[in-house]
Amino acid sequence: MSQNTYTVTGMTCAHCVASVSEEVGAIDGVTDVAVDLPTGAVTVTSAEPVDEARVRAAVEEAGYTLAG
């Protein structure tokens, strides 16, 4: 199991959380996505490590930005 936490900017509401969760959760191998709205922390749990570029693309597809 692999777990990584990223910071996403631009989220302001529950709809934002749902959008990011849906897009990141659709990445092959991802088993859980936990989003903390106040901090922007997005913790991605997966069977195998997920390439950060794939997470970044999913976050951008949802309309937000992966910090860093």
C-alpha positions as CSV (number, residue, x, y, z in Angstrom):
1,M,0.0,0.0,0.0
2,S,1.2,3.5,-0.8
3,Q,0.0,6.8,0.7
4,N,0.9,10.3,-0.3
5,T,-0.4,13.7,0.7
6,Y,-0.5,16.7,-1.7
7,T,-1.7,20.3,-1.2
8,V,-4.4,21.5,-3.6
9,T,-5.2,25.2,-3.9
10,G,-8.5,26.8,-4.9
11,M,-10.9,24.6,-3.1
12,T,-13.5,26.5,-1.1
13,C,-16.5,24.2,-0.5
14,A,-17.9,20.7,-0.3
15,H,-18.5,20.6,-4.1
16,C,-14.8,21.3,-4.6
17,V,-13.9,18.4,-2.3
18,A,-16.3,16.1,-4.2
19,S,-14.8,17.1,-7.6
20,V,-11.2,16.5,-6.5
21,S,-12.2,13.3,-4.8
22,E,-14.0,12.0,-7.9
23,E,-11.2,12.9,-10.4
24,V,-8.3,11.6,-8.2
25,G,-10.3,8.5,-7.2
26,A,-10.7,7.6,-10.9
27,I,-6.9,7.1,-11.2
28,D,-6.1,3.4,-11.7
29,G,-5.0,1.8,-8.5
30,V,-6.3,4.5,-6.1
31,T,-8.3,2.9,-3.3
32,D,-9.1,6.0,-1.2
33,V,-8.9,9.8,-1.4
34,A,-9.2,11.9,1.8
35,V,-9.6,15.7,1.4
36,D,-9.2,18.2,4.2
37,L,-10.8,21.4,2.9
38,P,-9.4,23.9,5.5
39,T,-5.8,22.9,4.8
40,G,-6.1,21.7,1.2
41,A,-4.5,18.4,2.0
42,V,-5.4,15.6,-0.3
43,T,-4.2,12.1,0.9
44,V,-4.2,9.5,-1.8
45,T,-4.0,5.8,-0.9
46,S,-3.3,3.3,-3.6
47,A,-2.2,-0.3,-4.0
48,E,1.0,0.8,-5.8
49,P,2.7,4.3,-5.9
50,V,0.9,6.7,-8.2
51,D,2.9,9.1,-10.4
52,E,2.5,12.7,-9.2
53,A,1.9,13.8,-12.7
54,R,-1.3,11.7,-12.8
55,V,-2.5,13.2,-9.6
56,R,-1.7,16.7,-10.9
57,A,-3.6,16.0,-14.1
58,A,-6.6,14.7,-12.2
59,V,-6.6,17.8,-9.9
60,E,-6.4,20.1,-12.9
61,E,-9.2,18.2,-14.6
62,A,-11.3,19.0,-11.5
63,G,-10.4,22.7,-11.9
64,Y,-7.9,23.2,-9.2
65,T,-4.1,23.4,-8.8
66,L,-1.7,21.0,-7.1
67,A,0.7,23.2,-5.1
68,G,4.5,22.7,-5.5
